[in-house]
Amino acid sequence: MFHWAAVFLIIAIVAAVLGLGGLAGTASSIAWTLFVIGLILAVIFALLGRRSPPL
């Protein structure tokens, strides 16, 4: 998930340098959304992984 967020962030930066504001805005929104989803999933999996095994 974080890989795709980084890819879209790079696309947004390149598009901004080239002057493509609409594409840069869209790519940065996608990157931010993927980053937040990845962060939420990482926290959930970290909390679920800390449980003690059932007896």
VOTINU-798226 format. One record per atom (N, C-alpha, C, O, CB): y, z, x; atom name. Coordinates in steps of 0.02 Angstrom, whole numbers. Glycine has a CB too. Example, Ala and Ser with C-alpha at 12.3 -4.5 7.8 and 13.67 -1.06 7.14 Angstrom:
// residues 2
> -284; 390; 660; N .
> -225; 390; 615; CA .
> -165; 390; 660; C .
> -166; 423; 712; O .
> -224; 452; 565; CB .
> -112; 354; 642; N .
> -53; 357; 684; CA .
> 2; 394; 645; C .
> 57; 402; 670; O .
> -30; 286; 704; CB .
This chain:
// residues 55
> -59; 0; 41; N .
> 0; 0; 0; CA .
> 63; 0; 44; C .
> 111; -36; 30; O .
> 0; 61; -47; CB .
> 62; 41; 97; N .
> 120; 44; 141; CA .
> 129; -21; 180; C .
> 184; -40; 198; O .
> 114; 104; 188; CB .
> 73; -54; 193; N .
> 76; -118; 228; CA .
> 115; -169; 186; C .
> 159; -203; 212; O .
> 5; -145; 243; CB .
> 99; -173; 122; N .
> 134; -220; 79; CA .
> 208; -201; 70; C .
> 251; -245; 64; O .
> 100; -224; 11; CB .
> 222; -137; 69; N .
> 291; -115; 65; CA .
> 330; -138; 126; C .
> 387; -160; 121; O .
> 296; -39; 57; CB .
> 299; -132; 185; N .
> 331; -154; 247; CA .
> 341; -230; 247; C .
> 392; -254; 271; O .
> 290; -133; 308; CB .
> 292; -267; 222; N .
> 298; -340; 219; CA .
> 357; -360; 174; C .
> 397; -403; 194; O .
> 232; -371; 192; CB .
> 362; -330; 116; N .
> 417; -347; 71; CA .
> 484; -324; 99; C .
> 535; -355; 85; O .
> 406; -316; 2; CB .
> 485; -269; 137; N .
> 547; -248; 169; CA .
> 570; -299; 221; C .
> 629; -314; 225; O .
> 537; -179; 201; CB .
> 523; -325; 260; N .
> 540; -376; 309; CA .
> 565; -440; 275; C .
> 612; -471; 298; O .
> 479; -392; 353; CB .
> 533; -458; 219; N .
> 555; -517; 181; CA .
> 626; -505; 156; C .
> 667; -551; 158; O .
> 507; -531; 122; CB .
> 640; -445; 132; N .
> 707; -430; 107; CA .
> 759; -434; 162; C .
> 814; -459; 152; O .
> 708; -360; 75; CB .
> 742; -409; 221; N .
> 790; -411; 277; CA .
> 803; -483; 298; C .
> 861; -502; 310; O .
> 763; -370; 337; CB .
> 751; -524; 304; N .
> 759; -594; 323; CA .
> 800; -631; 270; C .
> 844; -670; 287; O .
> 691; -627; 333; CB .
> 786; -618; 207; N .
> 823; -652; 153; CA .
> 896; -630; 154; C .
> 940; -671; 140; O .
> 792; -636; 86; CB .
> 910; -567; 168; N .
> 979; -544; 171; CA .
> 1016; -577; 230; C .
> 1075; -595; 223; O .
> 982; -468; 178; CB .
> 983; -584; 287; N .
> 1014; -616; 344; CA .
> 1030; -690; 329; C .
> 1081; -716; 350; O .
> 969; -611; 406; CB .
> 985; -722; 292; N .
> 995; -792; 274; CA .
> 1043; -801; 216; C .
> 1060; -858; 199; O .
> 929; -824; 257; CB .
> 1066; -747; 185; N .
> 1114; -752; 131; CA .
> 1084; -762; 62; C .
> 1118; -783; 16; O .
> 1161; -806; 144; CB .
> 1021; -748; 55; N .
> 987; -755; -10; CA .
> 987; -687; -45; C .
> 937; -651; -43; O .
> 914; -782; -1; CB .
> 1043; -670; -76; N .
> 1051; -603; -105; CA .
> 1002; -587; -160; C .
> 977; -531; -164; O .
> 1120; -596; -131; CB .
> 988; -635; -204; N .
> 942; -622; -259; CA .
> 872; -608; -235; C .
> 839; -562; -259; O .
> 941; -681; -307; CB .
> 849; -648; -189; N .
> 782; -638; -161; CA .
> 778; -573; -122; C .
> 728; -538; -125; O .
> 763; -697; -116; CB .
> 831; -557; -85; N .
> 832; -495; -47; CA .
> 829; -435; -93; C .
> 794; -386; -79; O .
> 895; -492; -2; CB .
> 866; -437; -148; N .
> 866; -381; -195; CA .
> 798; -372; -228; C .
> 774; -316; -236; O .
> 918; -392; -249; CB .
> 768; -427; -247; N .
> 702; -424; -278; CA .
> 649; -398; -230; C .
> 609; -355; -248; O .
> 682; -493; -305; CB .
> 650; -423; -169; N .
> 601; -401; -119; CA .
> 611; -328; -101; C .
> 562; -292; -91; O .
> 606; -444; -56; CB .
> 673; -305; -98; N .
> 684; -234; -82; CA .
> 663; -190; -140; C .
> 639; -134; -128; O .
> 757; -222; -64; CB .
> 671; -213; -201; N .
> 647; -174; -258; CA .
> 571; -168; -259; C .
> 544; -115; -272; O .
> 671; -206; -324; CB .
> 538; -223; -243; N .
> 465; -222; -239; CA .
> 442; -176; -183; C .
> 395; -138; -191; O .
> 437; -294; -229; CB .
> 476; -180; -126; N .
> 458; -137; -69; CA .
> 466; -64; -87; C .
> 423; -23; -71; O .
> 500; -155; -7; CB .
> 521; -46; -120; N .
> 534; 23; -138; CA .
> 481; 47; -188; C .
> 456; 103; -182; O .
> 605; 31; -169; CB .
> 464; 6; -237; N .
> 414; 24; -287; CA .
> 346; 36; -254; C .
> 313; 85; -269; O .
> 409; -30; -341; CB .
> 326; -9; -211; N .
> 261; -2; -177; CA .
> 260; 60; -132; C .
> 209; 94; -127; O .
> 245; -64; -136; CB .
> 317; 74; -100; N .
> 320; 134; -57; CA .
> 312; 197; -99; C .
> 276; 243; -79; O .
> 387; 135; -19; CB .
> 346; 200; -156; N .
> 342; 260; -198; CA .
> 271; 268; -226; C .
> 245; 324; -228; O .
> 393; 256; -256; CB .
> 241; 214; -248; N .
> 172; 217; -274; CA .
> 124; 239; -219; C .
> 81; 281; -230; O .
> 150; 149; -303; CB .
> 133; 212; -159; N .
> 90; 232; -103; CA .
> 99; 305; -85; C .
> 51; 339; -68; O .
> 104; 189; -43; CB .
> 161; 329; -87; N .
> 174; 399; -72; CA .
> 143; 444; -124; C .
> 113; 496; -107; O .
> 249; 411; -68; CB .
> 148; 427; -187; N .
> 117; 467; -241; CA .
> 41; 468; -233; C .
> 10; 521; -239; O .
> 136; 439; -311; CB .
> 12; 410; -219; N .
> -61; 408; -210; CA .
> -83; 447; -148; C .
> -135; 480; -150; O .
> -84; 335; -203; CB .
> -44; 445; -95; N .
> -61; 483; -35; CA .
> -60; 558; -49; C .
> -104; 594; -25; O .
> -13; 467; 22; CB .
> -11; 581; -87; N .
> -8; 652; -104; CA .
> -66; 672; -149; C .
> -96; 724; -139; O .
> 59; 668; -139; CB .
> -82; 630; -197; N .
> -138; 645; -243; CA .
> -204; 649; -203; C .
> -243; 696; -212; O .
> -143; 592; -299; CB .
> -215; 599; -160; N .
> -278; 599; -122; CA .
> -281; 657; -72; C .
> -334; 683; -59; O .
> -286; 532; -86; CB .
> -224; 676; -45; N .
> -223; 733; 1; CA .
> -240; 797; -36; C .
> -277; 839; -9; O .
> -155; 739; 35; CB .
> -214; 805; -96; N .
> -228; 865; -134; CA .
> -301; 867; -159; C .
> -332; 920; -158; O .
> -181; 870; -194; CB .
> -327; 810; -179; N .
> -396; 807; -202; CA .
> -445; 816; -144; C .
> -500; 841; -154; O .
> -410; 741; -237; CB .
> -426; 796; -85; N .
> -471; 801; -28; CA .
> -475; 871; 1; C .
> -519; 885; 42; O .
> -448; 754; 26; CB .
> -432; 916; -20; N .
> -432; 984; 6; CA .
> -476; 1032; -33; C .
> -480; 1091; -17; O .
> -361; 1010; 8; CB .
> -507; 1008; -84; N .
> -551; 1052; -124; CA .
> -612; 1072; -84; C .
> -636; 1035; -41; O .
> -572; 1017; -189; CB .
> -636; 1131; -98; N .
> -699; 1153; -67; CA .
> -757; 1118; -103; C .
> -753; 1105; -163; O .
> -707; 1231; -69; CB .
> -811; 1105; -67; N .
> -867; 1071; -99; CA .
> -900; 1115; -152; C .
> -902; 1176; -145; O .
> -919; 1050; -47; CB .
> -926; 1084; -205; N .
> -959; 1124; -258; CA .
> -1023; 1157; -232; C .
> -1057; 1130; -187; O .
> -977; 1079; -319; CB .
> -1038; 1214; -260; N .
> -1099; 1251; -238; CA .
> -1160; 1228; -274; C .
> -1214; 1255; -261; O .
> -1090; 1324; -249; CB .
